[in-house]
Amino acid sequence: MLFNRLGSSELLVSEIGLGCMSLGTEEGKAVKLIHEALDRGVNFLDTADLYDEGRNEELVGKAVRGRRSDVIIATKVGNRRVPGQEGWVWDPSKAYIKSAVKDSLRRLGTDYIDLYQLHGGTIDDPIDETIEAFEELKQEGLIRYYGISSIRPNVIREYAKRSNIVSVMSQYSILDRRPEEEVLDLLKEQGISLIARGPVARGILSGSGEAKAEKGYLDYSKDELLSLLKQLEEHADGMDVSHLAIRYALSHAAVACTIPGASSLDQLLHNLAAGEMEPLSPQVVQRVQAITRANRYEQHR
């Protein structure tokens, strides 16, 4: 497993991490999957207080007990549940962030979070107040670094300009190349890393891709996806399409880590096998780009 520095931080993260959202709520199974990932070189675990109403953080905490110093834990904040109401409300306020971090620390069973991320956000948020909350948490030693999880270029630009974020988590894959136009070069110039989520695009870029393509994906129709999967197989030089997809997400210099999810041991091992492969050559990257769309951000401004 290769490791990359996360932005300007001192964190060295495995190039393939584990997105923990799909682990489920069964403790034994989830802990076993996390242990397997750690034993195979993964050191970056991404969770959120929102996942399974905090249960996901609890499972991550149980899994890393006794090996906390070997693991980089990333979690998220900003979606506040209201007692007695279904769903959640968006709350990027300083008061909520500084309160929510204590609950995440308790669930994770740790006294610090390596990477605390704002879980969304819009340009209308009180951005300076949000930044102030993260900076105070750093000074208090409750978090080591902070970042944002966002697919909004205007929000990303503001945090890159006004804060000390070390990372941006964003959806990025062969089927969702939107970050390439407005985000990746900006982050590279600013010394901020991208954490790529969704590298296999809901499983469409996998061995079961044909079944997953039924509803389409972004601006791709089902038929377009089926045609594209065949073309990718032809251009993959014998590589599995899911491995090609994970390596593609890692091919830009701004990307430090990609976090495919896994709900089974087979999925986990298959994803991690991409870490044993050589980086894609510029020629393969260009061939992939030639047969796919350079999607644009239209709605998320």
Secondary structure, 3 states (H helix, E strand, C coil): CCEEECCCCCCEEECECEEHHHHCCCHHHHHHHHHHHHHCCCCEEECCCCHHHHHHHHHHHHHHCCCHHHCEEEEEECEECCCCCCCCEECCCHHHHHHHHHHHHHHHCCCCEEEEEEECCCCCCCHHHHHHHHHHHHHCCCEEEEEEECCCHHHHHHHHHHCCCCEEEEECCCCCCCHHHHCHHHHHHHCCEEEEECCCCCCCCCCCHHHHHHHCECCECHHHHHHHHHHHHHHCCCCCHHHHHHHHHCCCCCEEEECCECCCHHHHHHHHHHHHCCCCCHHHHHHHHHHCCCCCCCCCC
